[in-house]
Amino acid sequence: MNVHNPLYERFNDLLKQVHIEVDQLKKEKNQLIEENERLKKKLEKANDTEKLFSTLGEPEKIALKQQIHGLIRKIDQHLEV
């Protein structure tokens, strides 16, 4: 195979780009895992989960639910990689 072939060079460029993007996704996945662990520890510190949620107003509950769903979607996306 001719290493100066434009298609070969384009393939290598695209392959490098894929590697870069995969590395970025791995880093982001690791950050999400770390954030998830931090949030788990924070939740574990709460002795009474029911008390924790009962002290939240409805807007805070909705915001927390949306944040949790967003994190779950991100984690699911990265686990599919």
C-alpha distance (Angstrom), angle and dihedral (degrees) to the residues before:
residue distance angle dihedral
M1 . . .
N2 3.77 . .
V3 3.82 109.2 .
H4 3.81 90.6 -156.4
N5 3.76 92.5 57.7
P6 3.84 108.1 124.1
L7 3.80 91.4 -135.9
Y8 3.79 91.1 52.3
E9 3.80 90.6 49.5
R10 3.80 91.6 47.2
F11 3.80 89.9 49.9
N12 3.81 90.9 51.7
D13 3.81 91.1 48.1
L14 3.78 91.2 51.0
L15 3.78 91.5 45.7
K16 3.81 90.5 52.6
Q17 3.80 89.5 49.5
V18 3.79 90.9 51.4
H19 3.82 90.4 50.7
I20 3.81 90.9 50.4
E21 3.80 92.3 49.3
V22 3.80 92.2 46.9
D23 3.81 90.1 51.1
Q24 3.81 90.1 50.1
L25 3.80 90.8 49.9
K26 3.80 90.8 49.4
K27 3.80 90.6 52.3
E28 3.79 91.5 48.1
K29 3.81 90.5 47.4
N30 3.81 90.1 52.0
Q31 3.80 90.5 49.3
L32 3.79 89.9 51.4
I33 3.79 90.9 48.8
E34 3.81 90.1 51.2
E35 3.80 91.1 47.9
N36 3.79 89.8 48.2
E37 3.82 90.6 52.2
R38 3.80 90.7 48.2
L39 3.78 90.7 51.1
K40 3.81 91.6 47.1
K41 3.80 90.6 53.8
K42 3.79 90.9 47.6
L43 3.78 90.6 51.8
E44 3.82 92.1 46.2
K45 3.81 88.7 57.1
A46 3.77 89.6 62.6
N47 3.81 105.2 89.8
D48 3.75 95.6 -161.5
T49 3.80 115.4 35.5
E50 3.77 92.2 -173.0
K51 3.79 90.3 54.1
L52 3.80 90.2 49.2
F53 3.79 93.1 54.9
S54 3.78 95.3 38.3
T55 3.81 89.8 60.3
L56 3.80 91.4 56.9
G57 3.75 120.6 91.5
E58 3.79 120.6 -129.8
P59 3.85 94.3 -97.7
E60 3.82 90.9 51.9
K61 3.80 91.2 48.4
I62 3.80 91.3 51.6
A63 3.81 92.2 47.1
L64 3.81 91.6 48.6
K65 3.78 91.9 48.0
Q66 3.81 91.2 50.8
Q67 3.80 91.3 48.1
I68 3.80 91.9 50.3
H69 3.81 92.3 47.8
G70 3.81 89.9 49.4
L71 3.80 92.0 52.0
I72 3.79 91.4 47.6
R73 3.82 90.7 51.7
K74 3.80 91.1 50.3
I75 3.78 92.4 48.6
D76 3.80 91.4 47.4
Q77 3.82 91.0 50.6
H78 3.77 92.2 51.9
L79 3.75 94.4 45.2
E80 3.80 88.8 57.5
V81 3.82 90.5 59.8
